[in-house]
Amino acid sequence: MARGKFQTKKSGTVGLPGVVNGMRLGSPMGAASALGAPTSPNRGAARSTSRTGSQAGLPVLGIAVMSPWGWRILAVFAMVATGLCLTFFIDGKTLFASLWVVVSLTWGGFSFKLWRQHLDWDKAAVAGH
């Protein structure tokens, strides 16, 4: 509990709740202002980022690679699919079991790919600081 109530995880800056890049969430401008898009020509020019130094580029699969939860959740899905596969094999329903083998291998392979890309992206992000 060393962080403050409104302190963000990565950048360490303190901000107000419901404010993204100096713009209030739920403003009349809708999602554009919540995503940090300039709502007027002067507003975008006055905005500055608090991060300095080079950053790792956005990966091809975007936030699924940047977040460690994407591959973790997909790995859990692959384990559940493996359990379903084993259950169907034990019950003697080989058609359903073989279909769940395909699903399990696909989810497991994609989870492995996301994990490796996350490690590469994280290594590049740390090297950029």
C-alpha positions as CSV (number, residue, x, y, z in Angstrom):
1,M,0.0,0.0,0.0
2,A,2.9,2.3,-0.7
3,R,1.1,4.0,-3.6
4,G,-1.4,6.8,-3.1
5,K,-5.1,6.4,-3.8
6,F,-5.1,8.2,-7.2
7,Q,-1.5,7.3,-8.3
8,T,-1.1,5.4,-11.5
9,K,0.8,2.2,-11.6
10,K,3.5,2.8,-14.3
11,S,4.2,6.5,-14.5
12,G,3.9,7.3,-10.8
13,T,1.9,10.6,-11.4
14,V,-0.9,11.7,-9.2
15,G,-4.2,12.6,-10.9
16,L,-7.8,13.1,-10.2
17,P,-10.3,10.2,-10.7
18,G,-12.1,10.4,-14.0
19,V,-9.4,12.5,-15.7
20,V,-7.4,11.1,-18.6
21,N,-4.6,13.3,-20.0
22,G,-6.2,16.4,-18.4
23,M,-9.7,15.7,-19.9
24,R,-12.7,14.7,-17.8
25,L,-14.3,11.4,-18.6
26,G,-17.9,11.6,-19.4
27,S,-17.5,15.1,-20.9
28,P,-20.0,16.2,-23.7
29,M,-17.3,15.4,-26.3
30,G,-17.9,11.7,-25.6
31,A,-15.3,9.0,-26.2
32,A,-12.9,11.2,-28.2
33,S,-12.1,13.3,-25.1
34,A,-11.9,10.2,-22.9
35,L,-9.3,8.6,-25.2
36,G,-7.2,11.7,-25.2
37,A,-8.1,12.9,-28.6
38,P,-8.0,16.7,-28.9
39,T,-11.5,18.2,-28.6
40,S,-10.4,21.6,-30.0
41,P,-7.4,22.8,-32.0
42,N,-5.9,24.6,-29.0
43,R,-6.5,21.8,-26.5
44,G,-4.2,19.3,-28.3
45,A,-1.3,21.7,-28.6
46,A,-1.3,22.4,-24.8
47,R,-1.2,18.7,-23.9
48,S,2.1,17.1,-23.0
49,T,3.0,13.7,-21.8
50,S,4.7,13.1,-18.5
51,R,6.8,10.2,-19.7
52,T,10.3,10.9,-20.9
53,G,12.8,8.8,-22.9
54,S,12.2,6.4,-25.6
55,Q,9.4,3.9,-25.3
56,A,8.9,0.4,-26.8
57,G,6.8,0.6,-29.9
58,L,3.2,-0.7,-30.0
59,P,3.3,-4.4,-30.7
60,V,1.4,-5.9,-33.6
61,L,-1.3,-7.4,-31.4
62,G,-1.6,-4.3,-29.3
63,I,-2.8,-4.4,-25.7
64,A,-3.1,-8.2,-25.8
65,V,0.7,-8.3,-25.9
66,M,1.4,-5.4,-23.6
67,S,-0.8,-6.7,-20.8
68,P,0.4,-9.9,-19.0
69,W,-3.3,-10.9,-18.4
70,G,-4.0,-11.7,-22.0
71,W,-1.8,-14.7,-22.3
72,R,-2.6,-15.8,-18.7
73,I,-6.3,-15.9,-19.2
74,L,-5.9,-17.7,-22.5
75,A,-3.7,-20.2,-20.8
76,V,-6.4,-20.9,-18.2
77,F,-8.9,-21.3,-21.1
78,A,-6.5,-23.8,-22.7
79,M,-6.4,-25.8,-19.4
80,V,-10.2,-25.8,-19.2
81,A,-10.3,-27.1,-22.8
82,T,-7.8,-29.8,-21.9
83,G,-10.0,-30.9,-19.0
84,L,-13.1,-31.0,-21.3
85,C,-11.1,-33.0,-23.8
86,L,-10.1,-35.6,-21.1
87,T,-13.7,-35.7,-19.8
88,F,-15.0,-36.5,-23.3
89,F,-12.4,-39.1,-23.9
90,I,-13.2,-40.8,-20.6
91,D,-17.0,-40.8,-21.5
92,G,-16.2,-42.4,-24.9
93,K,-17.2,-39.4,-27.0
94,T,-14.2,-39.3,-29.2
95,L,-15.6,-36.8,-31.7
96,F,-16.2,-34.1,-29.1
97,A,-12.9,-35.0,-27.4
98,S,-10.9,-34.6,-30.7
99,L,-12.6,-31.3,-31.3
100,W,-11.6,-30.1,-27.9
101,V,-8.0,-31.3,-28.5
102,V,-7.9,-28.9,-31.5
103,V,-9.4,-26.1,-29.4
104,S,-7.0,-26.7,-26.6
105,L,-3.9,-26.9,-28.8
106,T,-4.9,-23.7,-30.6
107,W,-5.6,-21.7,-27.5
108,G,-2.4,-23.1,-25.9
109,G,-0.3,-22.2,-28.9
110,F,-1.7,-18.7,-29.2
111,S,-1.2,-18.2,-25.4
112,F,2.4,-19.3,-25.8
113,K,2.9,-16.8,-28.7
114,L,1.4,-14.0,-26.7
115,W,3.6,-14.8,-23.7
116,R,6.8,-14.8,-25.9
117,Q,5.7,-11.5,-27.5
118,H,5.0,-10.0,-24.1
119,L,8.4,-10.9,-22.9
120,D,10.1,-9.4,-26.0
121,W,8.0,-6.2,-25.7
122,D,8.7,-5.9,-21.9
123,K,12.4,-6.4,-22.5
124,A,12.3,-3.6,-25.1
125,A,10.3,-1.3,-22.8
126,V,12.8,-1.8,-20.0
127,A,15.7,-1.2,-22.3
128,G,14.1,2.0,-23.5
129,H,14.2,3.6,-20.0
